[in-house]
Amino acid sequence: MKGVVLAGGLGSRLFPLTKVTNKHLLPVYNEPMIYYPIRTLVNAGINEILIVTGGNNAGDFLRLLENGKDFGLKHINYTYQQGEGGIAAALGLAEHFADRDKIVVVLGDNIIEKNIKVAADKFRAQKEGARILLKEVMDPQRFGVPVFDGKKIVRIEEKPKQPASNYAVIGIYMYDYRVFEFIKSLKPSQRGELEITDVNNFYINEGKMEWDVLDGWWSDAGTFESLQAAGQMVAQTGANKL
């Protein structure tokens, strides 16, 4: 099983900080943001990792991370995304790296307190399909929100004005090799992007989506408020250390 960290985009919600560097290189308390998603994968037993990035500061990742020795890795893979096309478009660049293996995808601004080892082990044992992680939040309308029928997810709604539940789909996704077939069939949304929610709904419609609730706190660190909150939580309680 392989890991993918999506660390592209312009980070426009964090201007002017991101006018001079990639969002995922900004500090969260005492470490660069990108350290946390990499550590999430390593803690789940994944040591083949691809970083998808872009923009003018892509080379800074190589200078910072090198081959991953700070995480106990011998090698990190890198690929470059030109422009912006959404999360699913960025993930599509990982097809060659995945080589038909299962993948765990972590958005580069997702920071968790604990780890995903239990969910990752369940996915290793899962014959096919996908697995997502949920977290109960105060403002689900900001996220993709699962709609339940009992304990079964029947669809995910993207940023609904009236959320059907208080759960958010956090930026950690687990997919089998068919994810790349689904991405190639997508059409851009009204935002002009290929949406990861549409990918997840493909698996749901096929009855091949499983889910778990994340233990411990989680932050997406994509706004000034959430970036500050993430730093405070890391300072107070720590995060997913090796």
N, C-alpha and C positions, 0 to 999 in steps of 0.2 A: 504494500500500500504506500502511495506517494503523497506528498504534501505540496500545496500551492498557496503562496501568499500573494494576494493582489494588492499592489502598492503603487498604482498609477494614479491618474486623475490630476486635476489642477488644484484641488483643495481650496476652491474659491471662497468657501464659507470661513476660511481662516486667513483671508487677506487682511493685512499686508504681510503677515509672517511667511506665507507661502509664495510670495513674489521672489524670494531669494533662496528657497529650499523646498524640497518635496515635503508634503505634510507628514509623511511617515518617518521622517528624520527629525521631527520636532521632539523635544524632551517631554517625557511623562515622568514627573518627579526626577529621578536620577539616572534614567536610561532613555535612549532613543525609542520612539514608539515602535519601530520595526522589531525590536528585540522581543516584544511580548507575543506577537503571533508566531514567530519562529519557535519560541520556547513552548508555546501551546502544542505545536506539532511534535517537537522533540520529546516532550513529556508524554505524548501518546505513543511513543515508540516508533516514530517516523523519522528516518534519517536521509531520505532522498527528497530534497526540497527545491522548488522552483520559485524564484522571485519574479513577478511580472511588474514592471515599472515603466516609466516613460518621462517625457518632459526634458527640460534642460539639465536636471540634476541627477539623471540616472546613474552616472558614473560615481556619484558619491556613495551609493550603496556598496559598490565594489570596494571602495576605499575603507568604508566602515566595517563591513562584514567579512571581507576577504573570502576565504573558503569555509568560514563557519567554525573556526577553532574555538571561539569563545563559547560555543554551544556543544562542543564535543563532536563536531562534524568534520569529515575529511574534505567535503566538497559541497558547494552550493551552486545551483544552476540559475542563470539569469536569462530573461528575454525582455524585449522592448516593445511597448505598445505605442503606436503612432496615433496621436490625437486621443479623443475620448469617444467611447461607443457603448459605455455601460459595463456593468459587472460581468454579464454573460459574454460580451465581446472580448473582454480581457481574459476570461477563463478559456475561451476558444483557442487562445494562443498556446495553451498548455497541452494540446492534443498529442503532439509528437513526443513530448516529455512523458506523458502518462503511459503511452505505449500499451493501451487497452487494460491497464491495471486500474484498480480502485484508487480514488483520490479523495483527500480531505482538503477542503478549500477554506482558508481563513482570510477575511478582509483585514488589510494591514492596519486599520485603526481600531480593531476589536481587542479589548483588554479584559481578561478574566482573572478572578481571584484564585481559582483552584486549577482544575485540569479537565480534560475531556477523555481521559483514558477509558473509563467504563463505556462511554458511547462509542469510542473508536473500536474497542474490542468487540462490541456488539455488531458493529458494521463489518469487521473482519469476518465474523461468523455468518453474516447475512448473505444469502446466496446471490441476490441481485437487488437492483433498485437504488434507493437513496435514503438518507437519514438526515434530519435537521435537528437543531437544538433550539428550544424555546426558553423564554424567560418572562415572568410576570413583571409588568412595568406600569408606571403611573400614566404614561402618555402613549398608548399603543398606536394612536393615529399617526405617529411619526414613522411607523415601520410597516413591514409586511405582517399581517395579522392572520392567524389560522382560524378557520371556521370549523367547528367541531360538530359531529353527529355522534354523541356518546364520547368514546375515546378515539374515534377515527377522525382524522382531518379530511374534510371533503373539498376544501379549496383554501387558497391563501389570497387575501385581498391586500393590494398595495396601498398603503397610506389611506385607509378608509376614514371618512368623516364620522361615521358611526361604527366603531369597531365591534365585531361580533364576540370578541373575548378580550381579556386583559393581557394576553400573551403577545409577545413580539417574536418574530423569527430573527434570531441573532445572526451575525455574519460568519457562521461556521457551518459549512455544508459538506455532506459526504455523498459521493456519486460513484456509480459504476461507469463503465466505458461508454455507455449509450448517451451520456450527457452531451457529448460532442455532436451526435446525430441531432439531438433536440436543438442545440444552439444553432446549427446550420439551417434549421427549418424556421427559426424565429423571424418575425418582422419587427422593425423598430416601433417603440411605443410613441405616444404623443410627445414625449420628451426627446424623441429621436434616438433612443438607446435600446439595446437588447437587454431586457429585464430578467434578472435572476428569478423573480417571482414566477414568470412564465415558464421557466425551466422546471421549477419545483412543481408547478401545476401539471406539467406533462407527466411527471412521476405519480402524482396524486390521481390523475385520471386513469392511469394504468393500474392503480391499486398497489403500487410498489414504493410507497413512502412510509418510513417509520420515523418516530420522533422520541426525544428525551427532553426533560427539563434540566437546564444547567444548574449546578450547585454553586453557591457563592455569588458574589456580585459580578456585574458585567457593565462595561461602558463602551460606547462606540467612538468616543474621543474625536468626533468629527466637527464639533462646533467649539467655540470658545468656552461655553458653559460645561460641555461634557469633557473637554480636555482638562479644564481646571478640576472638575469633580474626580476624574480618573487619577490625576496626580495626587489629590488629597487622599483618595482611598488607598492608593499604593503606599503613600507615606504612613498611613495609619495602620493598615492591615497587611501590607505586602501584596505581592501578586504571584503568578505562577513561576516560582523559582525552580531552577534545575536541582 
